């Protein structure tokens, strides 16, 4: 496998309909919004979904969700401590931070993609690994409308003091985005790829994860079919540093409401275009 030798930029267009793409725990788990009223999906949330898809592909992942873990370890520390080759360089005469980082990157795809901080109590190791794959926060093209409804449970979570009454925890709220089209951008840096050992094959796996981002991602807040990837734009530069800055490449994607439409009800209500950049071609993929 060859280390990535060319810069990559990408953009993903996705839609949300009657779902909560990323609840804000500081705001009653309402869908995230910025001050302009546009919806947001955090980069952490997107990376979680990418990790899940890579895990579904059979890749070795360090940062696993507890409900989706593929081993018996309940924490990152347990997973790290169980790796004998890694522990060989963690302490004692053989302690070597560089070799420790190298083994971690070879072992877990998400570490060599996104990086990871290794600093645990009781360990002499304190290492920060910077990964080549960077992800922006997804932002909706237009302001979103959020609907809220009160819900009730048919059973008490705990026994109430008065057996003739329901406990207070049977009441709750549920929030959803009625409809919105979101876009997020990302890049893969070759200099950091050389340090972590990120390969061309790894880049293809990231691309496939983006195309199938919401497969096997069902929850009560995100029913099947409520979130969908529509387009993935993939720019492959011809050099390590890239022919253009990532900002200029990302800005070349133009998304606007079609003429005569004042409010989007469908992803097809928008017009998508790419401003050509000389010498840089873009590949477009439809979502799964």
C-alpha positions in Angstrom: 0.0 0.0 0.0 1.4 3.4 -1.0 1.2 6.5 1.2 -1.1 9.2 -0.1 0.9 11.3 -2.5 -1.7 13.9 -3.6 -3.9 16.3 -1.7 -7.6 15.6 -1.7 -10.6 17.9 -1.0 -14.2 16.8 -0.8 -17.7 18.0 -0.2 -20.9 16.1 0.8 -24.5 17.2 0.2 -27.1 15.6 2.4 -30.7 16.1 3.3 -32.7 15.8 6.5 -36.5 15.2 6.6 -38.4 14.8 9.8 -35.3 13.8 11.8 -33.0 15.2 14.5 -29.5 15.0 12.8 -27.5 16.2 15.8 -29.2 17.2 19.1 -27.7 19.8 21.3 -27.6 18.6 24.9 -27.3 22.2 26.2 -30.6 23.1 24.5 -32.9 20.3 25.4 -31.5 18.1 22.6 -33.1 20.3 20.0 -31.4 20.1 16.5 -28.3 22.4 16.4 -28.7 25.8 14.9 -26.3 28.8 14.4 -27.3 32.4 15.1 -28.6 32.7 11.5 -31.1 29.9 12.0 -29.2 27.5 9.8 -29.0 23.9 11.0 -25.6 22.4 12.0 -24.2 18.9 12.4 -20.9 18.9 14.4 -17.7 17.5 12.9 -17.5 15.2 15.9 -20.9 13.7 14.9 -19.8 13.3 11.3 -16.6 11.6 12.3 -18.6 9.2 14.6 -20.7 8.2 11.6 -17.6 7.7 9.4 -16.0 5.5 12.1 -19.2 3.4 12.3 -19.2 2.9 8.5 -15.5 1.9 8.5 -16.2 -0.5 11.4 -19.1 -2.0 9.3 -16.5 -2.5 6.5 -14.4 -4.6 8.9 -11.8 -2.0 9.6 -10.1 -1.9 13.0 -11.4 1.2 14.9 -10.1 2.5 18.3 -12.8 5.0 19.2 -15.9 2.7 19.1 -19.4 3.5 20.3 -20.2 1.3 23.3 -23.4 0.0 21.7 -21.6 -0.8 18.4 -18.3 -2.2 19.8 -16.9 -5.3 18.1 -14.8 -6.4 21.1 -15.1 -6.8 24.8 -13.4 -3.6 25.8 -15.6 -0.8 27.4 -13.1 2.1 26.9 -10.4 3.4 24.8 -7.9 2.7 27.6 -8.9 -0.9 27.8 -8.5 -1.3 24.1 -5.1 0.3 24.1 -3.9 -1.7 27.2 -4.8 -4.9 25.4 -2.5 -4.2 22.6 0.8 -6.0 23.6 2.9 -4.5 20.8 1.8 -1.0 21.8 2.5 -1.6 25.5 6.0 -2.6 24.7 6.8 1.0 23.9 4.7 2.5 26.7 7.1 2.3 29.6 10.4 1.0 30.9 13.6 0.9 29.0 11.8 0.4 25.6 9.6 3.5 26.0 9.5 5.3 22.7 6.8 7.8 21.8 7.6 7.7 18.1 7.3 3.9 17.9 4.2 4.0 20.1 2.5 6.4 17.7 3.6 4.3 14.7 2.1 1.1 16.1 -1.1 2.9 17.0 -1.5 4.3 13.5 -0.8 0.9 11.9 -3.3 -0.8 14.2 -6.4 1.5 13.9 -7.6 3.2 10.8 -9.4 6.0 12.6 -6.1 6.9 14.4 -4.1 7.3 11.2 -7.1 9.2 9.6 -8.3 11.6 12.3 -5.4 11.4 14.9 -5.8 10.7 18.6 -4.5 11.8 22.0 -3.0 9.1 24.1 -2.8 10.2 27.7 -4.1 8.0 30.4 -3.8 8.0 34.2 -1.1 5.5 35.4 0.8 5.7 32.1 4.0 7.5 31.3 2.8 8.0 27.7 1.4 11.4 26.6 1.2 11.5 22.8 -0.9 13.6 20.5 -1.2 12.3 16.9 -2.5 14.7 14.2 -4.4 13.0 11.5 -4.6 14.0 7.8 -8.4 13.9 7.4 -10.1 17.1 8.6 -13.9 17.6 8.6 -15.9 20.8 8.8 -19.2 21.3 10.6 -22.1 20.6 8.3 -24.4 23.7 7.8 -27.7 23.9 6.1 -28.0 26.0 3.0 -31.1 27.8 4.3 -32.5 28.4 7.8 -34.3 25.3 9.1 -37.7 24.9 10.7 -37.8 22.8 13.9 -41.0 21.1 15.1 -41.4 20.0 18.7 -43.9 17.6 20.2 -44.6 16.4 23.7 -44.4 12.6 24.2 -45.5 10.3 27.0 -44.2 6.9 28.0 -46.7 4.1 28.6 -44.8 2.8 31.7 -43.1 4.4 34.6 -39.3 4.3 34.6 -39.3 4.2 38.4 -42.1 3.4 40.8 -44.0 6.6 41.8 -44.6 7.4 45.5 -48.3 7.5 44.8 -49.4 4.3 43.1 -52.4 6.0 41.6 -50.3 8.6 39.7 -47.7 8.4 37.0 -44.1 9.5 37.7 -42.9 12.8 36.2 -40.5 11.0 33.9 -43.3 9.6 31.7 -43.4 13.1 30.0 -40.9 14.2 27.5 -40.2 16.3 24.3 -39.1 15.3 20.9 -37.7 17.6 18.2 -37.1 17.3 14.5 -36.0 19.2 11.5 -38.9 19.4 9.0 -36.6 19.6 6.0 -33.1 20.8 5.3 -30.2 20.4 2.9 -26.8 20.4 4.6 -23.3 20.6 3.2 -20.0 19.8 4.8 -16.5 20.0 3.5 -13.2 18.2 4.2 -9.6 17.7 3.2 -6.9 15.1 3.3 -3.4 16.5 4.0 -0.4 14.6 2.5 2.2 15.8 5.0 0.2 14.4 7.9 -0.6 11.3 5.8 3.1 10.6 5.6 3.5 10.8 9.4 0.6 8.5 10.2 1.0 6.1 7.2 -2.4 7.0 5.7 -2.5 5.4 2.2 -4.3 5.9 -1.1 -6.4 2.8 -0.2 -7.4 4.5 3.1 -8.6 7.5 1.2 -10.8 5.3 -0.9 -12.3 3.8 2.2 -13.0 7.3 3.6 -14.8 8.1 0.3 -16.9 5.0 0.5 -17.8 5.8 4.1 -19.0 9.3 3.0 -21.1 7.8 0.1 -22.8 5.4 2.6 -22.7 7.7 5.6 -26.2 7.0 7.0 -26.4 3.3 6.3 -27.0 1.3 9.5 -27.5 4.6 11.4 -31.1 4.1 12.5 -32.4 5.5 15.7 -35.7 6.9 17.0 -34.4 10.4 16.2 -33.2 9.4 12.7 -35.6 6.8 11.2 -34.4 4.9 8.1 -34.7 7.1 5.1 -34.9 10.4 7.0 -31.3 11.3 6.3 -29.7 10.8 2.9 -26.4 11.6 1.1 -27.2 12.9 -2.3 -23.8 14.0 -3.7 -20.2 13.5 -2.8 -17.7 15.8 -4.7 -14.1 14.5 -4.7 -11.2 16.7 -5.9 -7.8 14.9 -6.4 -5.0 17.4 -6.8 -1.9 16.5 -8.9 0.6 17.4 -6.2 1.2 16.9 -2.5 0.6 20.6 -1.7 -2.3 20.9 -4.1 -2.9 23.2 -7.0 -5.3 25.4 -5.1 -6.1 26.1 -1.4 -8.9 24.0 0.2 -10.9 27.2 0.7 -10.9 28.0 -3.0 -11.8 24.4 -3.9 -14.6 24.3 -1.5 -15.9 27.6 -2.6 -16.1 26.3 -6.2 -19.2 24.4 -5.2 -22.2 26.7 -5.8 -25.7 25.7 -4.5 -28.6 28.0 -5.0 -32.4 27.8 -5.1 -33.8 27.3 -8.6 -35.4 30.3 -10.2 -39.0 30.8 -9.1 -38.6 28.7 -5.9 -38.8 30.6 -2.6 -38.7 27.8 -0.1 -37.0 24.4 -0.7 -39.2 21.3 -0.1 -36.9 18.9 -1.9 -33.2 18.5 -2.6 -34.1 19.0 -6.3 -35.2 22.5 -5.6 -31.6 23.6 -5.6 -29.2 24.0 -8.5 -25.7 22.5 -8.0 -22.8 23.7 -10.1 -19.0 23.6 -9.9 -16.9 26.6 -10.9 -14.1 25.0 -13.0 -10.5 25.3 -11.7 -7.9 25.0 -14.3 -6.1 21.6 -14.1 -8.2 20.3 -11.3 -11.0 17.8 -12.1 -13.8 16.8 -9.7 -15.4 13.4 -9.4 -19.1 13.4 -8.5 -20.7 10.4 -6.8 -24.4 9.8 -5.9 -25.2 8.7 -2.4 -26.1 5.0 -1.9 
